[in-house]
Amino acid sequence: MPATAMPGRWEHIGNINDPKIQGLGRWAVAEHVKQAGGRLRFIKVVLGTVQVVSGFNYRLVVEALNGAGKKDAYKVEVYEAAANKRRKLISFAPVAEEA
């Protein structure tokens, strides 16, 4: 996350390979599987933005293997509270559905 992030403004995540960002993506895939079922296996976060609010909103593009072993991309939105670091999965959808 940029050190100079402006509250309310979406900022590009410069180091997408940061373990925290990759961990958020891994958590989002696991949470989606827990909530919706199915078989997805996290590969990596490939793109992302962050918004500083009363915590942090993350919009990530993650790659995951589906149940058939095919790699797909998903657009994910996660909120992480500043005070207790609790996370909430806001949305999770295949990138192709957004066209």
N, CA, C and O atoms as a GROMACS GRO file, in nm:
protein
  396
    1MET      N    1   0.085  -0.118   0.000
    1MET     CA    2   0.000   0.000   0.000
    1MET      C    3   0.089   0.124   0.000
    1MET      O    4   0.188   0.129   0.073
    2PRO      N    5   0.055   0.224  -0.081
    2PRO     CA    6   0.136   0.345  -0.084
    2PRO      C    7   0.138   0.414   0.052
    2PRO      O    8   0.035   0.426   0.118
    3ALA      N    9   0.254   0.460   0.092
    3ALA     CA   10   0.268   0.529   0.220
    3ALA      C   11   0.191   0.661   0.220
    3ALA      O   12   0.153   0.711   0.326
    4THR      N   13   0.168   0.718   0.102
    4THR     CA   14   0.101   0.847   0.091
    4THR      C   15  -0.045   0.834   0.047
    4THR      O   16  -0.101   0.927  -0.010
    5ALA      N   17  -0.107   0.721   0.073
    5ALA     CA   18  -0.245   0.698   0.030
    5ALA      C   19  -0.337   0.804   0.088
    5ALA      O   20  -0.333   0.833   0.208
    6MET      N   21  -0.419   0.862   0.003
    6MET     CA   22  -0.516   0.963   0.044
    6MET      C   23  -0.645   0.895   0.085
    6MET      O   24  -0.695   0.808   0.012
    7PRO      N   25  -0.701   0.931   0.200
    7PRO     CA   26  -0.828   0.872   0.242
    7PRO      C   27  -0.935   0.890   0.134
    7PRO      O   28  -0.951   0.999   0.078
    8GLY      N   29  -1.007   0.782   0.104
    8GLY     CA   30  -1.115   0.786   0.007
    8GLY      C   31  -1.074   0.765  -0.137
    8GLY      O   32  -1.158   0.738  -0.222
    9ARG      N   33  -0.947   0.777  -0.166
    9ARG     CA   34  -0.899   0.767  -0.304
    9ARG      C   35  -0.844   0.626  -0.331
    9ARG      O   36  -0.771   0.572  -0.248
   10TRP      N   37  -0.880   0.568  -0.445
   10TRP     CA   38  -0.826   0.437  -0.483
   10TRP      C   39  -0.684   0.455  -0.535
   10TRP      O   40  -0.659   0.538  -0.622
   11GLU      N   41  -0.592   0.376  -0.481
   11GLU     CA   42  -0.450   0.382  -0.519
   11GLU      C   43  -0.406   0.246  -0.571
   11GLU      O   44  -0.446   0.142  -0.518
   12HIS      N   45  -0.323   0.248  -0.674
   12HIS     CA   46  -0.264   0.125  -0.727
   12HIS      C   47  -0.172   0.062  -0.622
   12HIS      O   48  -0.097   0.134  -0.556
   13ILE      N   49  -0.178  -0.069  -0.607
   13ILE     CA   50  -0.087  -0.139  -0.517
   13ILE      C   51   0.041  -0.165  -0.593
   13ILE      O   52   0.043  -0.246  -0.686
   14GLY      N   53   0.148  -0.098  -0.555
   14GLY     CA   54   0.274  -0.107  -0.627
   14GLY      C   55   0.341  -0.242  -0.617
   14GLY      O   56   0.388  -0.295  -0.718
   15ASN      N   57   0.346  -0.300  -0.498
   15ASN     CA   58   0.412  -0.429  -0.479
   15ASN      C   59   0.305  -0.537  -0.461
   15ASN      O   60   0.270  -0.574  -0.349
   16ILE      N   61   0.256  -0.586  -0.573
   16ILE     CA   62   0.150  -0.687  -0.570
   16ILE      C   63   0.200  -0.818  -0.510
   16ILE      O   64   0.119  -0.901  -0.469
   17ASN      N   65   0.331  -0.838  -0.505
   17ASN     CA   66   0.388  -0.961  -0.448
   17ASN      C   67   0.409  -0.952  -0.298
   17ASN      O   68   0.458  -1.047  -0.237
   18ASP      N   69   0.372  -0.840  -0.237
   18ASP     CA   70   0.382  -0.826  -0.092
   18ASP      C   71   0.306  -0.942  -0.027
   18ASP      O   72   0.192  -0.970  -0.065
   19PRO      N   73   0.366  -1.009   0.071
   19PRO     CA   74   0.299  -1.122   0.136
   19PRO      C   75   0.161  -1.087   0.192
   19PRO      O   76   0.072  -1.172   0.193
   20LYS      N   77   0.141  -0.964   0.240
   20LYS     CA   78   0.009  -0.924   0.292
   20LYS      C   79  -0.095  -0.926   0.181
   20LYS      O   80  -0.207  -0.972   0.202
   21ILE      N   81  -0.060  -0.876   0.064
   21ILE     CA   82  -0.154  -0.871  -0.049
   21ILE      C   83  -0.184  -1.012  -0.099
   21ILE      O   84  -0.299  -1.045  -0.126
   22GLN      N   85  -0.081  -1.094  -0.112
   22GLN     CA   86  -0.102  -1.232  -0.154
   22GLN      C   87  -0.187  -1.307  -0.051
   22GLN      O   88  -0.271  -1.389  -0.086
   23GLY      N   89  -0.164  -1.277   0.076
   23GLY     CA   90  -0.243  -1.337   0.183
   23GLY      C   91  -0.389  -1.296   0.176
   23GLY      O   92  -0.478  -1.377   0.202
   24LEU      N   93  -0.415  -1.170   0.142
   24LEU     CA   94  -0.553  -1.124   0.126
   24LEU      C   95  -0.623  -1.201   0.013
   24LEU      O   96  -0.739  -1.240   0.026
   25GLY      N   97  -0.552  -1.221  -0.096
   25GLY     CA   98  -0.609  -1.296  -0.208
   25GLY      C   99  -0.637  -1.440  -0.170
   25GLY      O  100  -0.743  -1.494  -0.201
   26ARG      N  101  -0.542  -1.502  -0.101
   26ARG     CA  102  -0.559  -1.641  -0.056
   26ARG      C  103  -0.680  -1.650   0.038
   26ARG      O  104  -0.762  -1.741   0.027
   27TRP      N  105  -0.690  -1.554   0.132
   27TRP     CA  106  -0.803  -1.552   0.225
   27TRP      C  107  -0.935  -1.535   0.150
   27TRP      O  108  -1.033  -1.603   0.182
   28ALA      N  109  -0.939  -1.445   0.050
   28ALA     CA  110  -1.063  -1.419  -0.025
   28ALA      C  111  -1.111  -1.545  -0.097
   28ALA      O  112  -1.231  -1.574  -0.098
   29VAL      N  113  -1.019  -1.619  -0.158
   29VAL     CA  114  -1.058  -1.742  -0.226
   29VAL      C  115  -1.113  -1.843  -0.125
   29VAL      O  116  -1.218  -1.904  -0.148
   30ALA      N  117  -1.043  -1.860  -0.014
   30ALA     CA  118  -1.088  -1.954   0.090
   30ALA      C  119  -1.224  -1.913   0.146
   30ALA      O  120  -1.309  -1.998   0.169
   31GLU      N  121  -1.244  -1.784   0.169
   31GLU     CA  122  -1.371  -1.735   0.223
   31GLU      C  123  -1.484  -1.757   0.122
   31GLU      O  124  -1.595  -1.795   0.160
   32HIS      N  125  -1.456  -1.734  -0.005
   32HIS     CA  126  -1.557  -1.757  -0.109
   32HIS      C  127  -1.597  -1.905  -0.112
   32HIS      O  128  -1.715  -1.937  -0.120
   33VAL      N  129  -1.499  -1.993  -0.106
   33VAL     CA  130  -1.528  -2.137  -0.106
   33VAL      C  131  -1.612  -2.173   0.016
   33VAL      O  132  -1.705  -2.254   0.007
   34LYS      N  133  -1.578  -2.114   0.132
   34LYS     CA  134  -1.652  -2.141   0.255
   34LYS      C  135  -1.798  -2.094   0.243
   34LYS      O  136  -1.889  -2.163   0.288
   35GLN      N  137  -1.818  -1.977   0.182
   35GLN     CA  138  -1.953  -1.919   0.171
   35GLN      C  139  -2.036  -1.981   0.059
   35GLN      O  140  -2.155  -2.007   0.076
   36ALA      N  141  -1.973  -2.004  -0.056
   36ALA     CA  142  -2.048  -2.044  -0.175
   36ALA      C  143  -2.026  -2.189  -0.217
   36ALA      O  144  -2.096  -2.240  -0.305
   37GLY      N  145  -1.930  -2.254  -0.154
   37GLY     CA  146  -1.899  -2.391  -0.195
   37GLY      C  147  -1.812  -2.390  -0.320
   37GLY      O  148  -1.756  -2.287  -0.357
   38GLY      N  149  -1.803  -2.502  -0.382
   38GLY     CA  150  -1.721  -2.511  -0.503
   38GLY      C  151  -1.578  -2.548  -0.470
   38GLY      O  152  -1.540  -2.566  -0.354
   39ARG      N  153  -1.501  -2.560  -0.575
   39ARG     CA  154  -1.362  -2.599  -0.558
   39ARG      C  155  -1.273  -2.501  -0.633
   39ARG      O  156  -1.256  -2.512  -0.754
   40LEU      N  157  -1.218  -2.408  -0.562
   40LEU     CA  158  -1.120  -2.314  -0.617
   40LEU      C  159  -0.992  -2.327  -0.537
   40LEU      O  160  -0.995  -2.347  -0.416
   41ARG      N  161  -0.881  -2.314  -0.606
   41ARG     CA  162  -0.752  -2.316  -0.538
   41ARG      C  163  -0.674  -2.192  -0.578
   41ARG      O  164  -0.646  -2.171  -0.696
   42PHE      N  165  -0.639  -2.111  -0.481
   42PHE     CA  166  -0.567  -1.986  -0.502
   42PHE      C  167  -0.434  -2.010  -0.571
   42PHE      O  168  -0.361  -2.103  -0.538
   43ILE      N  169  -0.403  -1.923  -0.670
   43ILE     CA  170  -0.271  -1.923  -0.734
   43ILE      C  171  -0.196  -1.798  -0.691
   43ILE      O  172  -0.093  -1.807  -0.625
   44LYS      N  173  -0.248  -1.678  -0.730
   44LYS     CA  174  -0.182  -1.554  -0.693
   44LYS      C  175  -0.271  -1.434  -0.721
   44LYS      O  176  -0.367  -1.442  -0.798
   45VAL      N  177  -0.237  -1.322  -0.658
   45VAL     CA  178  -0.298  -1.192  -0.688
   45VAL      C  179  -0.216  -1.132  -0.802
   45VAL      O  180  -0.093  -1.130  -0.794
   46VAL      N  181  -0.282  -1.084  -0.906
   46VAL     CA  182  -0.210  -1.030  -1.021
   46VAL      C  183  -0.223  -0.878  -1.035
   46VAL      O  184  -0.144  -0.815  -1.106
   47LEU      N  185  -0.321  -0.819  -0.968
   47LEU     CA  186  -0.346  -0.676  -0.982
   47LEU      C  187  -0.426  -0.629  -0.862
   47LEU      O  188  -0.502  -0.708  -0.805
   48GLY      N  189  -0.412  -0.503  -0.824
   48GLY     CA  190  -0.492  -0.457  -0.713
   48GLY      C  191  -0.486  -0.307  -0.689
   48GLY      O  192  -0.393  -0.238  -0.730
   49THR      N  193  -0.591  -0.259  -0.620
   49THR     CA  194  -0.597  -0.121  -0.574
   49THR      C  195  -0.645  -0.124  -0.429
   49THR      O  196  -0.706  -0.221  -0.384
   50VAL      N  197  -0.615  -0.016  -0.358
   50VAL     CA  198  -0.654  -0.005  -0.218
   50VAL      C  199  -0.714   0.134  -0.193
   50VAL      O  200  -0.672   0.232  -0.254
   51GLN      N  201  -0.812   0.139  -0.104
   51GLN     CA  202  -0.876   0.264  -0.065
   51GLN      C  203  -0.874   0.272   0.086
   51GLN      O  204  -0.918   0.181   0.156
   52VAL      N  205  -0.822   0.385   0.138
   52VAL     CA  206  -0.820   0.406   0.282
   52VAL      C  207  -0.954   0.465   0.323
   52VAL      O  208  -0.995   0.570   0.275
   53VAL      N  209  -1.022   0.394   0.413
   53VAL     CA  210  -1.149   0.441   0.471
   53VAL      C  211  -1.132   0.424   0.621
   53VAL      O  212  -1.023   0.450   0.673
   54SER      N  213  -1.234   0.381   0.693
   54SER     CA  214  -1.215   0.348   0.835
   54SER      C  215  -1.162   0.206   0.841
   54SER      O  216  -1.218   0.118   0.906
   55GLY      N  217  -1.055   0.187   0.772
   55GLY     CA  218  -0.993   0.057   0.746
   55GLY      C  219  -0.943   0.063   0.603
   55GLY      O  220  -0.900   0.168   0.556
   56PHE      N  221  -0.950  -0.049   0.533
   56PHE     CA  222  -0.901  -0.053   0.396
   56PHE      C  223  -0.994  -0.136   0.308
   56PHE      O  224  -1.034  -0.246   0.346
   57ASN      N  225  -1.028  -0.081   0.192
   57ASN     CA  226  -1.098  -0.157   0.089
   57ASN      C  227  -0.993  -0.200  -0.013
   57ASN      O  228  -0.910  -0.120  -0.055
   58TYR      N  229  -0.998  -0.326  -0.052
   58TYR     CA  230  -0.906  -0.378  -0.152
   58TYR      C  231  -0.988  -0.430  -0.268
   58TYR      O  232  -1.086  -0.502  -0.249
   59ARG      N  233  -0.948  -0.394  -0.389
   59ARG     CA  234  -1.002  -0.453  -0.512
   59ARG      C  235  -0.885  -0.529  -0.575
   59ARG      O  236  -0.785  -0.470  -0.614
   60LEU      N  237  -0.901  -0.659  -0.584
   60LEU     CA  238  -0.794  -0.744  -0.633
   60LEU      C  239  -0.842  -0.828  -0.751
   60LEU      O  240  -0.959  -0.862  -0.761
   61VAL      N  241  -0.749  -0.859  -0.839
   61VAL     CA  242  -0.772  -0.960  -0.941
   61VAL      C  243  -0.685  -1.078  -0.902
   61VAL      O  244  -0.563  -1.066  -0.894
   62VAL      N  245  -0.750  -1.191  -0.877
   62VAL     CA  246  -0.678  -1.311  -0.836
   62VAL      C  247  -0.693  -1.419  -0.941
   62VAL      O  248  -0.794  -1.428  -1.011
   63GLU      N  249  -0.590  -1.500  -0.951
   63GLU     CA  250  -0.597  -1.619  -1.035
   63GLU      C  251  -0.618  -1.739  -0.943
   63GLU      O  252  -0.558  -1.748  -0.836
   64ALA      N  253  -0.704  -1.831  -0.987
   64ALA     CA  254  -0.732  -1.952  -0.910
   64ALA      C  255  -0.764  -2.065  -1.006
   64ALA      O  256  -0.813  -2.042  -1.117
   65LEU      N  257  -0.736  -2.186  -0.962
   65LEU     CA  258  -0.773  -2.305  -1.039
   65LEU      C  259  -0.915  -2.344  -1.001
   65LEU      O  260  -0.949  -2.353  -0.883
   66ASN      N  261  -0.999  -2.367  -1.104
   66ASN     CA  262  -1.135  -2.411  -1.075
   66ASN      C  263  -1.137  -2.562  -1.054
   66ASN      O  264  -1.032  -2.626  -1.059
   67GLY      N  265  -1.254  -2.618  -1.032
   67GLY     CA  266  -1.267  -2.761  -1.004
   67GLY      C  267  -1.217  -2.850  -1.117
   67GLY      O  268  -1.179  -2.965  -1.093
   68ALA      N  269  -1.217  -2.799  -1.240
   68ALA     CA  270  -1.169  -2.876  -1.355
   68ALA      C  271  -1.019  -2.857  -1.377
   68ALA      O  272  -0.963  -2.912  -1.472
   69GLY      N  273  -0.954  -2.780  -1.290
   69GLY     CA  274  -0.810  -2.757  -1.304
   69GLY      C  275  -0.775  -2.647  -1.403
   69GLY      O  276  -0.658  -2.634  -1.441
   70LYS      N  277  -0.874  -2.568  -1.445
   70LYS     CA  278  -0.852  -2.458  -1.538
   70LYS      C  279  -0.825  -2.329  -1.460
   70LYS      O  280  -0.893  -2.300  -1.362
   71LYS      N  281  -0.725  -2.253  -1.505
   71LYS     CA  282  -0.694  -2.126  -1.440
   71LYS      C  283  -0.793  -2.019  -1.486
   71LYS      O  284  -0.812  -1.997  -1.606
   72ASP      N  285  -0.855  -1.952  -1.389
   72ASP     CA  286  -0.949  -1.844  -1.416
   72ASP      C  287  -0.910  -1.722  -1.332
   72ASP      O  288  -0.841  -1.734  -1.231
   73ALA      N  289  -0.956  -1.604  -1.377
   73ALA     CA  290  -0.932  -1.480  -1.303
   73ALA      C  291  -1.063  -1.436  -1.238
   73ALA      O  292  -1.171  -1.451  -1.295
   74TYR      N  293  -1.049  -1.381  -1.118
   74TYR     CA  294  -1.166  -1.336  -1.041
   74TYR      C  295  -1.140  -1.197  -0.987
   74TYR      O  296  -1.029  -1.164  -0.944
   75LYS      N  297  -1.244  -1.115  -0.991
   75LYS     CA  298  -1.237  -0.981  -0.931
   75LYS      C  299  -1.295  -0.991  -0.792
   75LYS      O  300  -1.408  -1.036  -0.772
   76VAL      N  301  -1.216  -0.948  -0.694
   76VAL     CA  302  -1.248  -0.966  -0.553
   76VAL      C  303  -1.246  -0.830  -0.484
   76VAL      O  304  -1.160  -0.746  -0.513
   77GLU      N  305  -1.339  -0.808  -0.393
   77GLU     CA  306  -1.335  -0.689  -0.308
   77GLU      C  307  -1.340  -0.734  -0.163
   77GLU      O  308  -1.428  -0.810  -0.122
   78VAL      N  309  -1.244  -0.684  -0.085
   78VAL     CA  310  -1.230  -0.720   0.056
   78VAL      C  311  -1.221  -0.592   0.138
   78VAL      O  312  -1.152  -0.498   0.099
   79TYR      N  313  -1.290  -0.590   0.251
   79TYR     CA  314  -1.274  -0.480   0.348
   79TYR      C  315  -1.198  -0.535   0.467
   79TYR      O  316  -1.228  -0.644   0.517
   80GLU      N  317  -1.099  -0.459   0.514
   80GLU     CA  318  -1.024  -0.496   0.634
   80GLU      C  319  -1.032  -0.380   0.732
   80GLU      O  320  -0.988  -0.269   0.702
   81ALA      N  321  -1.088  -0.407   0.850
   81ALA     CA  322  -1.102  -0.304   0.954
   81ALA      C  323  -0.966  -0.265   1.008
   81ALA      O  324  -0.878  -0.349   1.023
   82ALA      N  325  -0.948  -0.137   1.036
   82ALA     CA  326  -0.820  -0.088   1.087
   82ALA      C  327  -0.796  -0.132   1.231
   82ALA      O  328  -0.684  -0.171   1.267
   83ALA      N  329  -0.900  -0.127   1.313
   83ALA     CA  330  -0.883  -0.152   1.456
   83ALA      C  331  -0.850  -0.297   1.488
   83ALA      O  332  -0.758  -0.324   1.566
   84ASN      N  333  -0.924  -0.391   1.430
   84ASN     CA  334  -0.906  -0.530   1.470
   84ASN      C  335  -0.861  -0.622   1.357
   84ASN      O  336  -0.847  -0.743   1.376
   85LYS      N  337  -0.838  -0.566   1.240
   85LYS     CA  338  -0.791  -0.641   1.122
   85LYS      C  339  -0.890  -0.746   1.074
   85LYS      O  340  -0.854  -0.834   0.996
   86ARG      N  341  -1.016  -0.738   1.118
   86ARG     CA  342  -1.117  -0.831   1.068
   86ARG      C  343  -1.143  -0.803   0.921
   86ARG      O  344  -1.141  -0.688   0.876
   87ARG      N  345  -1.168  -0.909   0.848
   87ARG     CA  346  -1.190  -0.899   0.705
   87ARG      C  347  -1.332  -0.939   0.669
   87ARG      O  348  -1.394  -1.023   0.735
   88LYS      N  349  -1.382  -0.876   0.563
   88LYS     CA  350  -1.514  -0.911   0.511
   88LYS      C  351  -1.503  -0.920   0.359
   88LYS      O  352  -1.453  -0.828   0.294
   89LEU      N  353  -1.550  -1.031   0.303
   89LEU     CA  354  -1.553  -1.047   0.159
   89LEU      C  355  -1.676  -0.974   0.106
   89LEU      O  356  -1.789  -1.013   0.136
   90ILE      N  357  -1.654  -0.870   0.028
   90ILE     CA  358  -1.764  -0.788  -0.024
   90ILE      C  359  -1.818  -0.847  -0.155
   90ILE      O  360  -1.939  -0.859  -0.173
   91SER      N  361  -1.727  -0.883  -0.245
   91SER     CA  362  -1.771  -0.942  -0.372
   91SER      C  363  -1.663  -1.035  -0.426
   91SER      O  364  -1.545  -1.023  -0.393
   92PHE      N  365  -1.709  -1.129  -0.509
   92PHE     CA  366  -1.619  -1.227  -0.569
   92PHE      C  367  -1.688  -1.272  -0.698
   92PHE      O  368  -1.792  -1.337  -0.693
   93ALA      N  369  -1.629  -1.239  -0.813
   93ALA     CA  370  -1.693  -1.274  -0.939
   93ALA      C  371  -1.587  -1.302  -1.046
   93ALA      O  372  -1.480  -1.241  -1.046
   94PRO      N  373  -1.618  -1.396  -1.136
   94PRO     CA  374  -1.526  -1.418  -1.248
   94PRO      C  375  -1.510  -1.290  -1.328
   94PRO      O  376  -1.607  -1.218  -1.350
   95VAL      N  377  -1.390  -1.262  -1.373
   95VAL     CA  378  -1.363  -1.141  -1.450
   95VAL      C  379  -1.449  -1.138  -1.577
   95VAL      O  380  -1.498  -1.032  -1.615
   96ALA      N  381  -1.468  -1.251  -1.642
   96ALA     CA  382  -1.544  -1.258  -1.767
   96ALA      C  383  -1.689  -1.211  -1.750
   96ALA      O  384  -1.747  -1.159  -1.845
   97GLU      N  385  -1.748  -1.229  -1.631
   97GLU     CA  386  -1.888  -1.189  -1.608
   97GLU      C  387  -1.905  -1.039  -1.607
   97GLU      O  388  -2.018  -0.990  -1.619
   98GLU      N  389  -1.797  -0.963  -1.593
   98GLU     CA  390  -1.810  -0.818  -1.581
   98GLU      C  391  -1.806  -0.748  -1.716
   98GLU      O  392  -1.822  -0.626  -1.721
   99ALA      N  393  -1.787  -0.821  -1.824
   99ALA     CA  394  -1.777  -0.760  -1.957
   99ALA      C  395  -1.911  -0.708  -2.002
   99ALA      O  396  -1.922  -0.653  -2.112
   0.00000   0.00000   0.00000
